[in-house]
Structures are given as C-alpha cells and as structure tokens.
Amino acid sequence: MTENPSKNTPREMWDAVLGELQLQVPKPSYETWLRGTTGVAVSDGALVVRTPNAFVSEMLDTRMYSLISRCLEGITGEPLEIRFEVGGEFQGSKRASLPTQKTADAKPQQLSLDEDRKPVSQAMSRPSYRRVDLNGRYRFENFIVGRWNHLAHAAAVAVSENPGFVYNPLVIYSGVGLGKTHLMHAIGHEVREAGHDVLYTTTEEFTNEYIRAIREGTTEEFRDRYRSTDVLLLDDIQFIIGKEQTQEGFFHTFNALHMAGKQIVITCDRPVSELSLLQDRVSSRLAGGLVVDIQIPDLETRMAILRSKAEQLERRFPNKVLEFIAGRVQRNVRELEGCLNIVAAHAGLGHQSLNGDPEADVDLGLVEQALEDSLKESNRRVSEEDVLSAVARYFSIDKSTLKGKKRDRTTAQARHVSMFLLREEVQLPLATIGRVMGGRDHTTVIHACRRIERQLEADTRLRRDLMNIRESFAA
C-alpha cells in the first residue's frame, strides 16, 4: 500500500473531485454516472472508487477517465491513477436517489419523480406471472460478449438484476441479427424467474391489439393487459413510426408504467434521434432513458460465436471451416449461426471431412458449395454508389445532378429518394448522407426522409418505384 499523497481521506478526496465534476459535467451525466460513487482507498498509487455496478465502472473508465484524472491531480497536486471497482449491490429505497439515465444521441428529459414511486422489486404485488412468449434459447449464459456489444450486455444485466431501479427505459438499437432481441429475451427470463410479471410483444402486435381494442370497444382490457405488467419488453419500436394513433396508445402506456416504477425495455434498428415521424413527446420519453447500441462483431468475436454454436450443436468442426465462415459473414450473427447449421447438416449427410479434429485439413470447396446460396445473400452489400447509380438510372438523370442544386420536381424527388435509401439500405448517419449528397446539412436529410415516409403511406406509385430501384441493386 502506498502512502496517501493527500492528507485527506479517500472519501474526502473523491468528494472534492465530485464537487469539481458537478461544475464541469452536465447534470444528467453527473446524476447517471457519478452520484452514488465513493472513494474507498488509496492503493498502489491509485485512488480506488467504488461504483454501483460494472456498467458504471466501464463508462467512467472509458468515457470520463481523462476529465476525472485532471480534476483529481488538481486537488492532490500529484498524479494518481484511478481504479473503479464494483462495491456490491446498489443501495437506495427511492427512485429519485438513483441515477437518472442518459443517452449518447439525444438530450435526456426527466419525468417528474414522486416520493412514493417504487421500483419493480418493491411495487410488485403478486408472486405469479403470466405466460410470455420468450425464446428459451436466448439467455445471458449463451450470449457472446465482445467490445462490439459489451455496453449493451452490461446494461441488460443491470436491468435484469434491478428492474425498475436503473436505466428505465432501456433502449437497445442495432442492425438486423446482431443480438438486441437476444438480450431483451434474456432480461425477460431473468426477471420472470425472480417472480416478476413479464410481457413481451413486438410493436406490430402492440399496434394490432391497440387497433382491435379501439374497433371492438375493449380499450379498458387493453390498458389492463399492458399496465398491469411489471416489465414490458417491446421489440422493434421503429414500426410505430407514422402511426399516430398507435403512438398515442404507446405514450399513455409508457407513462403509466414509468410512473408506477415498472421496467420498460425497447429495441429498434436505429438511434432514437433518427426515428423520424416519431412524435416529439414519444421520442423524448425514449431518449430519457439509457440508449445503447450493438456494433458489428469483429473477427475474434465471430469465431467465438461459431465455437459456442458448435458446442450447442454438440459438433466439432475444423478451425478452417469456422475461419472460412467468420471471414465471409461479417455483419449478422444470425447469418453466422445459420451458415454453421447448414455445414452441420452437410456433415451429417456424408461429408465427414467437415467433422472432427479442429486442426484437420479440409476442402473449403465443400464448405463454399454448401453455403453457396447463403453467401450470395450475405455478400450482397448495397453501397452508396449502388444507391446513387440506381436512382440516377431510374429517374434518367446524372449522378452529379442528384448532388447539385437543380430543384425541378423530378430531380427533387430523386434526391429525396436517394437520401431515404442511403439511410435505409446503406444505414449511413444523417450527417454522412448530407456530405454524400453535395454538402447538405442533416436537417435537410431528415426533411427528405420524412417526406418520403409520408408519401409511402398513400402513394402506390412511389412504393413501386422504390421496389424497382431496390431490385436493381442486385442486377
């Protein structure tokens, strides 16, 4: 143990740092990540800071370390490292004393907090739970964690351990097949097994139920179904976009659950800030929680996913087989697992060289032949160049015109379609789309995308145009 360079205790040192940080960090960030932390020791040249959970430790260490370190050195007069350690379960009886969540892509807006609001663990009035449609294979135990998804995983675990206490709502977004639904179901299993009432549904099912309730005059039953649950898991919130009536129902359901201290977990395919045509009040409710994303897995993680899947199949595959699949399928975990299933099926049908010793040599031509159709689909990636060329060709204009200032009706529509497809098909950020389209700002892109979305609701010709353009990508 090294000597404390300051005459103050570790707690006093950290309290002084917190005082400085309160002046430098936005209040929502301070409440989310710093309140509830405590200085506990100075050991081996480092101030040890206790945090409520591993997720907070990770965020402080990766996102705020430099700022905290400067504040600490300014107080002690000497450089000290900082070590964040989890100090046991989160303590506290009031929701108002817990961290107020934040998101990286939108400004949080806090809902009013009442003294008598209790989290799920205290508000639950019954030990039973209704049957829920959870996938039994989606558990934390078989979720492969890497740098691409560790924040989302940590947040999901924290929510499952303290539903209604932290990160409410929790919003997880990613592209297709990267694990957001897996995490949602894993949360459901954990809280259900702890005795909580869980309701999982897709946004499409929510919409259908809400419309049917209005049509049949059963809105009271609809409200009871959704507002009596302890934990609501709502998958693919992006499908609520443009549905004003459904958003109204969701808004009131959200408020009722949130004010009762019930946990809400939501998934979507893009950041909340890019959910255009979403009512501002709905968007602000989502942004008021913790929004985390899942990135595309790296090669090492893809290999780990394949090995885990092989264990589930009770099969052994040569490393070359796994490396081949991981190298060819890069953007979708579901496709990775699907390809391994296909290889396993071929191995069971007589291609024994696909089984056995991990170090064995193997004819990769057999693997490529088995996966021919799957790899064609996986490798068909639409680029920004594909989009611009297809749109220009379809509307019979030059690509340079798409990026230029010409504003006749045809050019303007083609430009709007290009921006829409660059967001939907290539999944470029709004600012990047603006740069690609001739240096336009992101608000112009938002306007264009919203315009196309509104037109798609009623314009059958535009829907046909988009279908034809999309089909031309594969040509």
Secondary structure, 3 states (H helix, E strand, C coil): CCCCCCCCCHHHHHHHHHHHHHHHCCHHHHHHHCCCCEEEEEECCEEEEEECCHHHHHHHHHHCHHHHHHHHHHHHCCCCEEEEEECCCCCCCCHHHCCCCCECCCCCCCCCCCCCCCCHHHHCCCCCCCCCCCCCCCCHHHCCCCCCCHHHHHHHHHHHHCCCCCCCCEEEECCCCCCHHHHHHHHHHHHHHCCCCEEEEEHHHHHHHHHHHHHHCCHHHHHHHHHCCCEEEEECHHHHCCCHHHHHHHHHHHHHHHHCCCEEEEEECCCHHHCCCCCHHHHHHHHCCEEEECCCCCHHHHHHHHHHHHHHHCCCCCHHHHHHHHHHCCCCHHHHHHHHHHHHHHHHCCCHHHCCCCCCCCCHHHHHHHCHHHHHHHHCCCCHHHHHHHHHHHHCCCHHHHHCCCCCHHHHHHHHHHHHHHHHCCCCCHHHHHHHCCCCCHHHHHHHHHHHHHHHCCCHHHHHHHHHHHHHHCC
